[in-house]
Amino acid sequence: MTMNSKIRIETHITDIIIFDIVGYSYLSDEDQYITIYLINQKLKEFLNILYGQSFLEVEEVILGFVPTGDGAYIVLNHKVAGYGLLLAISLRTSLLQLQNQSNKLFSGLRTAIHFGIASPIEDITGNRNFVGGGLNDCARLLSVEKSIIEKQPFLKDDNYLIISSSALHQFEQKYSGKSIDDFLNTIQLKIGDEIKFHDKHKKEHKAHFLESGRYVAITPPKPIDLKQRFTDIAQEYKKEKT
């Protein structure tokens, strides 16, 4: 096949999450190994819980998992695009539990969510991988200047969440209405004002910082039940409060 041959490229426009372990490169070789091993085990546990509670196969929610060395990308199924914000919050909860259990082996977890293009590709080892501008733009969100982070009044520590404006738009399209707003209030979701910054390639990014309760875990509903699932949760919470 020549370089000019037409190649059929499979593309998904969906939510992409990247998490980055703060201080990973400063760990000893042994501690790096232990950290990644524990995180892999925690992710397996998290995905098993996700399946058991939502009655969705893992691939109905997550198309791919791409290690980055000091973290990983998670590519969501386009059918649940919009859920990325909630999955990122839940994932952070799970990994922060690990951080406490491992005597703070790593110092924090930075997480970004973006809505963009991801294309599956088979790598040289025969494993499924993903490439695409959506992954690049997701990673760039973590390059936001420290001076911008420090101006956010509600961020507690290094375990911050940042979401692109495009991913936030998808979330708001899928999750809207008074009952859902009530539910989001119960998890103490805070969304900062839009910020704009340029990466090292001078490309502009628009994003928002997020914060929520640190013990929140939200399993995904089936796509056809998105609004009803969260309406039910909000109503159940109201009954418990009265």
N, C-alpha and C positions, 0 to 999 in steps of 0.2 A: 504494500500500500504506500503510495507516494504522499508527500506532505500536502499536495493539492487535492487528494481524494476527499470526497465528502464523508464525514463521520457523523453517524447519528448519535447525538449526545442526549442522554436522559437527564432531565432537569426537574428539580422540585423547588417550588417557591414556598418557603415554609419558615417556621421558627427555628432558630439555631441558638444554642446556649454554649458558652465556653466558661469553664471555671479554672482558676489559676491559684495554685497553692503559694501563699505568701511566705517568703523566706526559704523556699525549697532548695534553691541553689547553695544556700549556706549550710545545709545539713551535711553531716558526714555521709560517706557512701553507704554505710550500714543503715543510718537513719533514713536516707532517701529510699532505700529498698523497703524498709519496714513501713514507711509512710505510704508508698504506692501499693504495697500489698494490702495494708489495712483499708485503704480507700477502695480498692477493687472489691474487697470482701463486703464493704459497706454498701457499695453500689449494687452488687448482686442481691444483697438483702433488701435494699430499697426497691429494686425492680420486682422482686418476688412479692413484696407487700403491695406494690402498685397493681400487679396482676390480680392478686387475691381480693383486693377491695373494689376494684373497678370493673372486674370481669372482662377486661380487654387483654388480648395477647400483647406482649411487650412490643412486637413489631407494629401493632395498630397505633401505638403512641410514639415509639422511637424507631427511626429508620437506621440510624447509625451512631456509633460511638467511636471517636477518633482520638486516641491519646496524643498529647502534645509534648510529653516529657515532664512538665511540671503541672499538668492538668489534663483536660480533655474537652473536645467538642461533643455535643449531643445534638443530633439532627432529628427533629420531630417529623412525624408523618404529617403531610400537608392537610389531612382531614381534621387534625386537631390543632391546626395553626391558630394562635391566639392563646393557647394554654401555656405557652412558654414561660410567661411571667409566673404563673402559679407553680409550674414544675420547678423553676429555679428557686423559688422560696422554699418549697418542700425539700429539694435537694440540699440546700444550705442547712436546713434544720437537721437533716440526717448526718451531714458531714461535721457539723458543729458538735453533735453528740459524740462523734468519733474523736474530735479534738479534745474534748473533756476526758473521755475514757483513756486516751493515750498520753495523758499528762502533758497536753499541749505540745505534742511532737512537732506540729507545724503551727505557725503563729496566726494564720488567718486564711480566708478564702474570698477571693475576688471573683464576682460572677457577672457576666454580660449576656444580654438577650438581644437578638436581632432578627428581623424578618427579611429574608433574601434568598438568593439562589444557591442551591447545593446540588452537585452532580455526583452520583456514585461512580466509582472506578475501581477496577481490580488492580491491586498493587503487585509488585514483583514477586511477593510471597504467595499470591493467590487469594489474599484476604480482601474483603470489601473495604474500601476507603471512600472518602468524600473530598471533593475539591469545589472551588467556585468562589465568586466574589462575595457571596453572603458570609462565608467563613472568614474571609479576610477582613470584611467590615466589622464583623462581630469581635474579632481579636483587637481591632483598632480602638474599640470602645474602652479597652483596659489601659490604653495609653494616655488617657485624659490626664491633664496636668494636676499635680498635687495641690497647687494653689486653688483650683476649682473645687476639688474634693473638700478642702478645708473650709470652704464657704458654705457648705451644705449644713444647715442647722440641726438636722435630725439624724445624721449619720453617727453611729455609736463608736465604731472602731474600724479595723481593716477588713471586716467581713461585709463589704458593701456590695450592693446590687446596682447595676446600671442597665437601662433598656433604651434601645434606639427608638426614635419617634415613630418609625414605621412599625416596629413590633408593638409599641403601646397602642397604636391605632388599631392593629388587628385585635388586640385584647379588648379594647373598648367596643369594637364592632360585635364581638362574640358575647361579651359579658356586659349587659346594660339593663337598666331597670331598677326600681326602688328596692326590690327584695335582694337583688344582687349587691346593690350599694350597701344595704344593711349588713350583708354577709361580709363584705370587704372591710367594713368598719369593725366587725368583731375580730378580724385578724390584724387590726391596727395598721392597715396598709396606708402608707404615705407615699405620694408621688411628687417629686420636686418639680420646679419650673423647668422648662426646656433650656438646655445649655447648648452652645455651639462651640466646637473646637476643631482644629486642623491637625491631622496626623503628620508623620514625618514626610509624607509624599504630598503635603499641602492640600489633601482632600478634606472637605468639610464634613463633619458628622454632627447630627442633631440627636440629643438624647436626654434622658431624665434619670435622676437617682431615685432609688426606691428604699423603703424600709418597712419592716413588718414585725409582728411578734416573732420571737426566736424559737418558738415551739410549735410552729404551724406546719402541718402536713396535709396537703390537699390532693386527693386522688382524682384522676381524670374521669369525667363521665363519657359515655358514648357520644359521638358527635351529634346524633339526633336529639339527645337529651340534655344538651348543654345548659340551656336556661332553666329548665324544670328542675335539674339536679340541684342547682345553687339556690333556687327559690325554696326548695324543700329544706335545705340545710339552714337557711336564714330563718324560716318559720320554726324549725325545731329549736334553734337557739333562743328565739323569742319566748317560746313556751318554758324553757329552762329558767329564763330570767324572771318570769312572772310567778 
